[in-house]
Amino acid sequence: MFTYDIWQDYVRKGREDAYYLRFGRIVTVVGVVVGIGTAFIAAGYSNIMNYIQALFSIFNAPLFATFIIGMFWKRMTPTAGIAGLVAGTLGAAFVFVTSESGVDSFGFDEPLLFTFGSGLSASFWGAVVAFVADALVSVAVSLVTQPKPVEELEGLVYGSAVDRGDTSESDQPWWRRPVPLGLGAVVPVRDRPGRRGGCQRAGSRHRHQHLDRARHGAHRSGLPRLELAQATDPV
């Protein structure tokens, strides 16, 4: 993906296939080495969820901001998308290094700048910084760069017209309409309190029947009441 979507399109255009194949192999080796290095960083965390949230704040939050703005704003440009991603990632990485996450990852004695209370809170605030930085940079760069023609955005940006001929939604079969599919996804997982309450009542009846049989047997055998309570305690 890096070789063909980034390196070939923006860095080295029009080279022979052997060049891109060789470069892809080099990038793969570098990626494996980086992955091994991140394993040592993860070893400093007491909870793997904190580490995953830290990575999400650095990479997923700015990507989400770029995706949302590009999907709803026709003025968004490719240059602005890349600039926003870089700004958001750097912002989250800055919070990551200078907060509790830096203590967990790099062994600092205390946070360098920010104190949020925990590594997980630091990751949440890092995601906020990444989203805001990405949005601001994306909008600013979009206003000073040339956007793509509207014709190239059809079907990609909200509100762009797509020529569908004379076919309307009512003419589509039910499995191609959003409303039936949405209802089909919601109805099976809907909670049913009556059914759950019936199961609880049935379980309660079974427990009471068990206790009654135990008391009846204890009465016939002469067991003391204390031993009976201990023997029939459902906990």
N, C-alpha and C positions, 0 to 999 in steps of 0.2 A: 504494500500500500504506500509506504513512504517513497519507494523508488519511482513508481509510476504516477502517483497522484500529486507528489510534491516535487521530487527531484527532477523528473522528466518534464513536468509542466512549467516549473518556475526557475529552475537552476540550470540544467543542461538539456536544452531542447535539440531534437533532431539528431541524436547520436545513434550509433548502430546498436542492435539488440545485445550483442556480446558485452558492450560496455555496461548496459543496465543490468544484465545478468550478473556480471562481476561485482558491480556496486551493490546489488541486492544481497549477495552473499556476505559482503563486508558488513552491511548494516545488520544482517541477521546475527553475525558473531558479536557485534557491539551490543545488540539487544540482549543476547544471552548473558554477556558479562555484566551489563547493567542490572538484569534481573537477579543475578547472584549477589550483587552488591546490596540490592534492596532487601534481600533476606537477612543480612546482618543488621540493617536498620530496624526491620520488624522484630528482631530478637530483643530489642530494648523495650518493647511494649509488653505490659502485663496482660493486655486484652487485645486480641486481634481486631476487634470491631473498631477500636480507636484508630488503629493503623489504616484500616479500610476507609473510615470516614475522613481521615487526613488526606488520603489519595483522592477521594471523591471531591473534596473541597478544592484541590489544586487543579484537577483535570476536568471533572464533570460539570462543576458549577459554571466556569466560563464557556464551556461548550453549550450548555443549556441556554445561557444568555444569548449567544450568537445565533443559535437555532431559533429562539423565540422572536428576536428582532428581525432576522432575515425572513421569517415566515409571514410576519404581519406588516412589514414595512418595505414597500417597493424601492425606496431610495437607497436601501442598504447595498453596499458595493463589496466585491470580493476582497479588495485591499482592506476595507474596514473590518471585514470578518477576521482576517488574519491578524490585523493589528489589535483587535479586541481580544482575541484568544491569547495573544502574547501578554497583553496588559493584565488580563484577569489571572492568568497562570502565575505571572511574576508577583502580583499582589497577594495571592493566596500563599505562594511560597515564602514571601516575606513574613507574613503572619505565622506560618508554620515554623520558621527558624527562630523567630524572636518570642515565642510564647511557650506554653507548657509542652507543646509537641516537640519543640527543640530540645527540651530537657529529656524527653523520652527517647528521641532519636539520636541525639549527639552527645548525651551525657553531661549537659551543662548542669551546674550546681543549682541554678535558678533561672527563671525566664529572663531573657535579655531586655525586653521592653514591655511586653504585654502580659498581664495576669488575668486569666478568665476563670480560674477555679479548677479546671481539669483539662486534660488533653482533648476530650470530646467537645467541650464548650469551645475550645480554641479552634477546632475543625469547623464548627458551625459558623463562627465569626469569620474564619478564613473564607468559607463559601460565600458569605455576604459580601466581603470585600472583593472577591473575584467577580461576582455577578455585577456589582456596581461599577467596578473598574472596566469590565468588558463592555457594559452598556454605554458608559460615558465615552470611551474611546471609539467605539463603533459608530456612535452617532456623530461625533466630531469629525472623524475621518470620512464618513459618508458624505458630509456636507461640503467637503473640499475635493472629492474625487468624482470621476465620471461614472454614473450608474449604468447598468445594462439596459438595453432596450426593453420596453414592456413586452414586446412580442416573445422575447426569450424567457419571460417569467410566467407564461401562461401555465396554470396547473401547479406552480411551485409556490406562489405567494398568495396569501388570503385575499380574496376579492378579484383576482385575475380571472378573466373570462376564458372558458374552455368550450370550443365548438363541439357540441354533442349531437348535432343534427336535430331531428324531430323527436328523439327519444326522451321522455320525461321519467321522473322517478316512479310514477304510478304504473308505467308500462314495464318496469323492471320486475323480474321474479322476486319473491320474498327474500331469498338468500342474498340478494344484491341491494336491499334497502336497509338503511341504518336503523330505523325504528324497530322492525321485527328482530333484528340481530341484537339490538340493545336489550329488548325485553327478554329475549332468550338467554342472555348472559346474566340478567339480574334475578329472574324468577327462581332458577334452581338453587341459588345460594341464599335466598331470603330466609331469615330466621322465622321459625314457627313456634311461638311461645306455648301455644296449646299443646302441641305434640310433646315438647320438652317437659311441660308440667305434668302431662300424663305419665311419662316415663319416670319422673321423680315420685309421683304418687304410687306407681306400681312398685318401685323399689322400696318405698316406705312400708307398704303393706307386707312385702316379703320379710322385711326386718322385724316387724311386729309379730308376724306369724312365727318366726324363728324364736323370738324372745318368749312368746307364750308357750311354745313346745318345751323350751329349756326350763321355764318356771314349773311347768307341770311335771316334768321329769325330776326336777330337784325336790319338789314337794313330796313326791312319792318315795324318793331315796333319802330324804331328811337332810339335804345339804343346807348349811347356814346361808342366810340371806347375803352376807358379805361375799362369800365365795361365789354365790349365784351371780351377783352383780359383776364380779371380776370375770367370770366365765362367759357371760353373755354381753359384755361391753362391745358394741360394734366397732369401736376404735381399735 
